Amino acid sequence: MFPPAMAGYDRAITIFSPEGKIYQVEYAGEAVKRGWPTVGVKCKGGVVLAAEKRKISALFDPTSLEKIYLVDEHVAISPSGLLADARILIDYARDVALSHRFIYDEPIDVEYLTKAVCNLKQQYTQFGGARPFGVALLIAGIDGRGARLFQTDPSGVYIGYYATAIGADSSTIMEFLEKNYKHDLDIGGCVELAVRALATAVEISDGTNVEVAYATVEEKRVKKMTPEEVTELINKLGLKKA
């Protein structure tokens, strides 16, 4: 009898292991755990995303890389894991959102968009000759139900959260959020909480290695903070590290 490693469970996407697992999906989850951390926080006033934008080298141009992507004026996505995979999913999300506006002349519901992206992710867990997307996404925005925040996994599962984190050291960030999150935060407190939470896992220097975006219930529009605004916030919170 072949040992499990030779039985094809860890090579073929269409084969379940005797424990009911699909190993390729679990391997994709490991890629997410090694990704740059991202935090999402939802409050009564809106929703916030904060993400590390790691300095790859001293010659790296930080303006050439994004960690928070605008999908529509009211929705943003921040990935963790394989960024090449994330780019494909984000482009797909933009196509879905644009088609919805063209057909129905209204902004797409955030959960509907999340479900469409997760349907595509799930398809890549069941076809031979393909592999799952090695990326998790935080999808945040404002729709008719108010502020929305969803976390998606490589398997195609999505869950709504008040506050969550993905990527490296996400467990440390989640512990901080569980202790400090309050439902009655305003948007300013929400932004500060997200940045403080990210700082528990990231050595923050200035606005060049952290991206922050937020959307308020009143304006229903995602705004990305400039590096100067993020640097000012970091200094205000006393989070800057050498």
N, C-alpha and C positions, 0 to 999 in steps of 0.2 A: 504494500500500500504506500502511495506517495505521501510524503510529509506535506503539511499545508502549504509551504512555500512553493512546492512543485505542482500543486493541484490547480493552479491558475487563479486562485481567489484574489491574489494581489496584483494580477496582470490583466485580467479580463473584466471590463466594466459591467458585463451582463451576468456575471456569476456571483451568487450570494455565497458567503462562507457558511459553514455549519452553524455558526452563532447568529446568522441572519444579518451579517454586515456586508457592506460593499467597501472593500478596502481602498479603492481609488478615491472614493468620496472622503474617507477618513484622511488619506494622504493630502487631499486638497485642503482639509481643515488644518493640517499642520502648516501648510504654506501661509494660511491666514494668521496663525499664531506667531509667525516670524515676521509679519508685516509691520509697517510703521503704525503706531497706535493712533486711533481716532476716537473722539468722544462725541456723543450726542446727548442733549438735554432738552426736555420739553417742559414748559411752564404755562401758567395761565396767560402770559403776555405774548408767547411765541415759542420759537424753537431755535436751538443753537447747534452748530457743528464746530468742533475744534480739532485740528489734526497736526501731527508733526510733519514737517517737511525737512527731512534729514539732509545735512550738507554732505554730499558725496565726496567732494574733494575741495581743496582750497581754490581751485579754478572753476568750480561749479557756479553757473549762473542761476540763481534761485527763481528768476522770472520765467525760466524755461520749463518749470515743472509745477503742476497743480496737484493739490491733494483734496480740494473741494471743488466740484464741478457743477456749474449751473445747467440744469436740464431744461427748465422753463423758468419764467420769471418768478414763480412761486414754489419751485422745487429745486433742491440741491442734493447731490450724492457725494459721499466721501468713502473711498474704498480702503481696504487693507488686504495685503496679499500680493498676488502677481499683478502689477499695474498694467501690463499688456492685456491681460484678460479683462481687467476693469475697463479699459478704454473701449473694448468691443461692446460690453454691456451698457456703458454710458451712452455710446453712440446709438445703440438700439433703443434705450430709454428716450433719448431725444427724438428719434423717429416716431415712437409711439405717441409722445406728448404732442409733437407737431401735427401728426395725422388727426389726433383727437380735436385739436383746435380748428383744423381745417374743416373737418366733417361736422362738428357740433357747435363751433363758434363759442367755445368756453374752455377754461383751463381744466386739465385732467385732474380727477380725484387722485390724491396721493396713494391711497391704498390700491386703487385700480392699476396705477402705474407700477407699483411694487409687485403686484400679482403678475403682471405681464412680464416683468423682468425675471421673476422667479419661475414662471412657466418655461422660459427659455433655459434657465439654469437646470431645471429638473430634466429637461429633454436630454441634456448632455450627461445624465447619470444612467441612461438606459440604452444607448446606442453603441454597438461595437465599432471599433475603429476611431473612437473619440475619447476624450477625457473630460472630467468635470472642470468647470471654471474654478481656478484656485484663488478665489477672492470672495471676501464678504463685503457687503455694502451697508452703509447707514444712509437711509433715504429720509430726508426731512423736508417739510414744507407746510403750507397753509392751504386749506380748502374749505368747503362749506361746513365741515365739522370742527373747524378750528385748527390748532397746531397738531401736526402728526409727526411721529418718529417711528420708523421701522428698521429692524435689523434683518438682513438676509444672510443665509448660510450657503455654502457651495452646493448643498443638497437640493436647494430650491425652497427650503422652509423660510417663512418670514413671520416675525413676531413684533407686535407693537410694544414700545417701552416709554416710560417717563424719562429714564436716563439709562444709558448703556455705553459700552466701550468694546472695541475690537482691536486686534493686533497684539503686538508684544506687550507684556506686562498688563494686559487688560484686566486680570484678576485684581491687581493692586489698585487700578483706577476704579473698578467696581466697588471695592471695599470702601474707598473714599466717598463715592457717590451714595452708597447705602447709608453712610453715617451722616452725610451733610445735605442730602436732597430734601427740599421742602416744596410742597405742592403750590404754595402761594407766592413763589418767587416772581418778581417782575422780570422784564427782559434784561435789565442791567445786571441783576443778581444772577440770572441764568447764564449770561456770558461769563461773569466772573467765576461761577462755579465750574463751568466747563473748562476754563483755562487752568484753574487751580487743580482740578482733577487730572488734567493732562500733565501738569507739572510734577505729579507724584511719580510719573514713569519716564519723563523726558527732561533732559538738561536744557532748560530754556535759556537762550542768550538774548534774542531780540525778535523782532517781527519777521526776520528772514527765515527762521526755522519753525515757525508756527503759523498756521492759517486759521482764520476764524470767520465764520459766516453766520448770519442770523436772519430771521424773518419774524415780523410782528403780526399779530392777528389783525390790527387796524390797517396796515398797509398791504398785507398779503404779497409781499415782494421780498425775495432773498437779496441781502446785501452782504458783500464781502468786505471785511475791514481791510484797510490799507496796511502795509508793513509799519508805517509810522504810527497808526492808531493802535496796532497790536503792541508795539514797543512801549507806547505810553501806558497802555493797560498793564503790561508786565511790570513796568517800573512802579506804577501805582500800587500793585498787589505785592510788591517786594519779592518777586519770583525769579529775578534774573540771577543766573549762575555763570560763573566764569568759564 
